[in-house]
Amino acid sequence: MKKPSPYLTFAGTIPFIACAILITLGVDSILALGSTRYILATYGLVIATFMAGAQWGNHLALADDNPWASRLPILSNIITLILWFGFLLLSTAAFIGLLMVGFISLLLIDYSLNKASIITAKYFSVRKYVTLIVVISLLISVVQL
C-alpha cells in the first residue's frame, strides 16, 4: 500500500484554500467555529509548527557529525517561537504575512535537506507544491484583510 502522506499533505491545504475563498467572499465568521481570520491564523500556526516539528524530528536520525544534526533543532525552535510570539503580538494581517515568511523559510530548509540527501526528492517535490498553494492562499487572504 502506498503511503498516504502525499495525499494528506495536499489535503492539508484545503483549510487554507477555503479560508482564502471565504475571506474573499466577505464571510467574516463560520457558525460554531468563529472568525474566518482567526481560523486561518490558528490553522496556519498549527501547520507551520507541525512542519517545524517534522524538521526537528529529522535531526534525530542524523549522525552527530552531520551539520544538520545541530542546525535542525535550533532552526525549527526559532521558527516555532517567532510564529507563536507573532500570533500573540501581531494583528491578524501582520501574522498572516509572517506565516508566509515562515512557510517559505521551512521550504528553504527542506531545500537544503533535499540537497544534503536528508529528505527525498519526492517528499521535497510535494512540499514545493503544497507550500506554493499555502502561500498563494495566505497572500489572497491577507490582501483582503
PyMOL commands that set and color helices and strands:
alter all, ss='L'
color gray80, all
select helices_A, chain A and resi 5-11+14-24+36-61+68-89+92-115+121-144
alter helices_A, ss='H'
color red, helices_A
select strands_A, chain A and resi 29-30+34-35
alter strands_A, ss='S'
color yellow, strands_A
deselect
rebuild
show_as cartoon
